[in-house]
Amino acid sequence: MIRPLEQVARCAITTTDPERGFRNLDTLRVIKEDRGARDGDQFDFGIYGEVVRPGRVRVGDAVTVLESA
């Protein structure tokens, strides 16, 4: 079981080609257009969480989203 803690904003480094070191794709714009924004210009790509009860998760397992504490 994992408890969600907070949303994770996306970092601008994702717009940079790791081999050449220059900006090559505006991934932030693409994500924002797809997912929308909150709090002005902030948009999320994931969440931080903590393991409450360890266990194995496999492809096809059922997932239930609970409210964070």
Backbone as a printed PyTorch tensor [residue, N CA C, xyz], in Angstrom:
tensor([[[  0.8500,  -1.1600,   0.0000],
         [  0.0000,   0.0000,   0.0000],
         [  0.9050,   1.2340,   0.0000]],

        [[  0.5650,   2.1980,  -0.8360],
         [  1.3210,   3.4380,  -0.9300],
         [  0.4040,   4.6040,  -0.5950]],

        [[  0.8730,   5.4990,   0.2560],
         [  0.1120,   6.6940,   0.6240],
         [  0.6280,   7.8610,  -0.2210]],

        [[ -0.2530,   8.5080,  -1.0030],
         [  0.1810,   9.6690,  -1.7670],
         [  0.4680,  10.8390,  -0.8370]],

        [[  1.5520,  11.5720,  -1.1110],
         [  1.9340,  12.6940,  -0.2570],
         [  1.7180,  14.0450,  -0.9330]],

        [[  2.2790,  14.2310,  -2.1320],
         [  2.1070,  15.5080,  -2.8200],
         [  2.3550,  15.3460,  -4.3040]],

        [[  1.8440,  16.2950,  -5.0820],
         [  2.0380,  16.2680,  -6.5200],
         [  3.4530,  16.7170,  -6.8630]],

        [[  3.9580,  16.2320,  -7.9920],
         [  5.3050,  16.5560,  -8.4380],
         [  5.2130,  17.3850,  -9.7200]],

        [[  5.7440,  18.5950,  -9.6660],
         [  5.7910,  19.4270, -10.8680],
         [  6.9060,  18.9250, -11.7780]],

        [[  6.7980,  19.1810, -13.0460],
         [  7.7720,  18.7080, -14.0260],
         [  8.9330,  19.6830, -14.1400]],

        [[ 10.1100,  19.1950, -14.4010],
         [ 11.3430,  19.9820, -14.4710],
         [ 11.6760,  20.3440, -15.9200]],

        [[ 12.2390,  21.5230, -16.1360],
         [ 12.5880,  21.9930, -17.4740],
         [ 13.7170,  21.1860, -18.1260]],

        [[ 14.4620,  20.4270, -17.3600],
         [ 15.5670,  19.6520, -17.9440],
         [ 15.0560,  18.6410, -18.9720]],

        [[ 13.7790,  18.2760, -18.8900],
         [ 13.2080,  17.3240, -19.8560],
         [ 13.1460,  17.8890, -21.2610]],

        [[ 13.3610,  19.1930, -21.4270],
         [ 13.3420,  19.8070, -22.7570],
         [ 14.7090,  19.7610, -23.4340]],

        [[ 15.7190,  19.2560, -22.7360],
         [ 17.0980,  19.2880, -23.2330],
         [ 17.5650,  17.9180, -23.7090]],

        [[ 18.1880,  17.8970, -24.8710],
         [ 18.7830,  16.6820, -25.4070],
         [ 19.9750,  16.3070, -24.5250]],

        [[ 19.9730,  15.1410, -23.8740],
         [ 21.0390,  14.7850, -22.9420],
         [ 22.4060,  14.5770, -23.5980]],

        [[ 22.4290,  14.2430, -24.8720],
         [ 23.7100,  14.0130, -25.5560],
         [ 24.3100,  15.2990, -26.1200]],

        [[ 23.4700,  16.2000, -26.5680],
         [ 23.9740,  17.4210, -27.2110],
         [ 23.9250,  18.6410, -26.2960]],

        [[ 23.0790,  18.6070, -25.2620],
         [ 23.0300,  19.6900, -24.2930],
         [ 22.2570,  20.9160, -24.7160]],

        [[ 21.4330,  20.8040, -25.7470],
         [ 20.6060,  21.9550, -26.1220],
         [ 19.1420,  21.5570, -26.1550]],

        [[ 18.2860,  22.5770, -26.0740],
         [ 16.8510,  22.3410, -26.0400],
         [ 16.3850,  21.8190, -27.3950]],

        [[ 15.6630,  20.6990, -27.3800],
         [ 15.2360,  20.1130, -28.6430],
         [ 13.7540,  19.7820, -28.7110]],

        [[ 13.0600,  19.7660, -27.5860],
         [ 11.6300,  19.4450, -27.5830],
         [ 10.9830,  20.1240, -26.3880]],

        [[  9.9370,  20.8620, -26.6270],
         [  9.2520,  21.5650, -25.5370],
         [  8.2820,  20.6020, -24.8390]],

        [[  8.8520,  19.6510, -24.1050],
         [  8.0360,  18.6400, -23.4290],
         [  7.0860,  19.2660, -22.4130]],

        [[  7.4950,  20.3610, -21.7770],
         [  6.6290,  21.0000, -20.7900],
         [  5.3530,  21.5290, -21.4430]],

        [[  5.4650,  22.1310, -22.6100],
         [  4.2870,  22.6260, -23.3240],
         [  3.3750,  21.4650, -23.7090]],

        [[  3.9650,  20.3720, -24.1900],
         [  3.1880,  19.2080, -24.6070],
         [  2.4240,  18.6200, -23.4130]],

        [[  3.1030,  18.4690, -22.2780],
         [  2.4510,  17.9240, -21.0740],
         [  1.3440,  18.8580, -20.6040]],

        [[  1.6220,  20.1690, -20.5830],
         [  0.6240,  21.1460, -20.1380],
         [ -0.6050,  21.1310, -21.0410]],

        [[ -0.3990,  21.0510, -22.3560],
         [ -1.5270,  20.9940, -23.2840],
         [ -2.3590,  19.7380, -23.0670]],

        [[ -1.7060,  18.6290, -22.7450],
         [ -2.4100,  17.3680, -22.5450],
         [ -3.1270,  17.2940, -21.2020]],

        [[ -2.4670,  17.7450, -20.1340],
         [ -2.9920,  17.5740, -18.7830],
         [ -3.6170,  18.8150, -18.1730]],

        [[ -3.3440,  19.9770, -18.7450],
         [ -3.8530,  21.2170, -18.1730],
         [ -2.9530,  21.7020, -17.0430]],

        [[ -3.3380,  22.8250, -16.4380],
         [ -2.5210,  23.4390, -15.3890],
         [ -3.3530,  23.6660, -14.1410]],

        [[ -2.6630,  23.8620, -13.0270],
         [ -3.3150,  24.2310, -11.7710],
         [ -2.4760,  25.3480, -11.1440]],

        [[ -3.0650,  26.1370, -10.3050],
         [ -2.3280,  27.2190,  -9.6360],
         [ -1.5490,  28.0730, -10.6280]],

        [[ -2.2240,  28.5840, -11.6220],
         [ -1.5560,  29.4170, -12.6130],
         [ -0.8660,  28.5950, -13.6710]],

        [[  0.4600,  28.5210, -13.6080],
         [  1.2290,  27.8470, -14.6420],
         [  1.7950,  26.5070, -14.1880]],

        [[  1.4640,  26.0610, -12.9780],
         [  1.9730,  24.7810, -12.4700],
         [  1.1850,  23.6220, -13.0650]],

        [[  1.8770,  22.5660, -13.4250],
         [  1.1950,  21.3530, -13.8490],
         [  1.9800,  20.1600, -13.3190]],

        [[  1.2950,  19.0650, -13.1720],
         [  1.8650,  17.9080, -12.4920],
         [  2.1160,  16.7650, -13.4620]],

        [[  3.0690,  15.9350, -13.0670],
         [  3.4030,  14.7770, -13.8850],
         [  3.4060,  13.4940, -13.0720]],

        [[  3.3620,  13.5940, -11.7610],
         [  3.3930,  12.4120, -10.9110],
         [  3.1020,  12.7970,  -9.4790]],

        [[  3.3680,  11.8830,  -8.5580],
         [  3.1800,  12.1490,  -7.1360],
         [  4.3400,  11.5560,  -6.3430]],

        [[  4.6300,  12.1820,  -5.2220],
         [  5.5030,  11.5660,  -4.2350],
         [  4.6050,  10.7290,  -3.3400]],

        [[  5.1330,   9.6240,  -2.8480],
         [  4.3620,   8.7710,  -1.9660],
         [  5.2760,   8.0230,  -1.0170]],

        [[  4.6690,   7.3760,  -0.0470],
         [  5.4470,   6.5610,   0.8870],
         [  4.8150,   5.1850,   1.0040]],

        [[  5.6550,   4.1990,   1.1830],
         [  5.1760,   2.8220,   1.3250],
         [  4.6300,   2.6430,   2.7450]],

        [[  3.3610,   2.2660,   2.8310],
         [  2.7090,   2.0160,   4.1170],
         [  2.7950,   0.5350,   4.4470]],

        [[  2.5660,  -0.2930,   3.4410],
         [  2.6580,  -1.7410,   3.6130],
         [  3.3540,  -2.3070,   2.3840]],

        [[  4.5640,  -2.8480,   2.5490],
         [  5.3020,  -3.3590,   1.3960],
         [  4.6400,  -4.5870,   0.7900]],

        [[  4.8770,  -4.7780,  -0.4760],
         [  4.3500,  -5.9360,  -1.1640],
         [  4.7120,  -5.8890,  -2.6330]],

        [[  4.3860,  -6.9180,  -3.3390],
         [  4.7070,  -7.0250,  -4.7600],
         [  3.5200,  -6.5380,  -5.5850]],

        [[  3.8120,  -5.7580,  -6.6040],
         [  2.7990,  -5.2830,  -7.5400],
         [  3.1480,  -5.8380,  -8.9110]],

        [[  2.1600,  -6.4260,  -9.5590],
         [  2.3820,  -7.0220, -10.8750],
         [  1.4760,  -6.3760, -11.9060]],

        [[  1.8770,  -6.4440, -13.1650],
         [  1.0370,  -5.9650, -14.2560],
         [ -0.2920,  -6.6980, -14.1830]],

        [[ -1.3760,  -5.9360, -14.2360],
         [ -2.7100,  -6.5240, -14.1780],
         [ -3.3430,  -6.4860, -12.7990]],

        [[ -2.5620,  -6.1650, -11.7410],
         [ -3.1350,  -6.0470, -10.4010],
         [ -4.1320,  -4.8950, -10.3520]],

        [[ -5.1900,  -5.0650,  -9.5820],
         [ -6.1700,  -4.0040,  -9.3900],
         [ -5.5550,  -2.8820,  -8.5590]],

        [[ -5.9360,  -1.6510,  -8.8820],
         [ -5.4320,  -0.4770,  -8.1540],
         [ -6.6220,   0.3290,  -7.6840]],

        [[ -6.5820,   0.7420,  -6.4100],
         [ -7.6160,   1.5920,  -5.8440],
         [ -6.9480,   2.8560,  -5.3100]],

        [[ -7.4680,   4.0130,  -5.7160],
         [ -6.9110,   5.2760,  -5.2590],
         [ -7.6620,   5.7050,  -4.0130]],

        [[ -6.9090,   5.9150,  -2.9230],
         [ -7.4820,   6.3740,  -1.6650],
         [ -7.1070,   7.8250,  -1.4510]],

        [[ -7.8720,   8.5280,  -0.6450],
         [ -7.5150,   9.9180,  -0.3240],
         [ -6.2810,   9.9340,   0.5410]],

        [[ -5.4510,  10.9650,   0.3490],
         [ -4.2420,  11.0880,   1.1840],
         [ -4.6300,  11.5610,   2.5680]],

        [[ -3.7830,  11.2270,   3.5270],
         [ -4.0630,  11.5770,   4.9210],
         [ -3.7190,  13.0140,   5.2030]]])
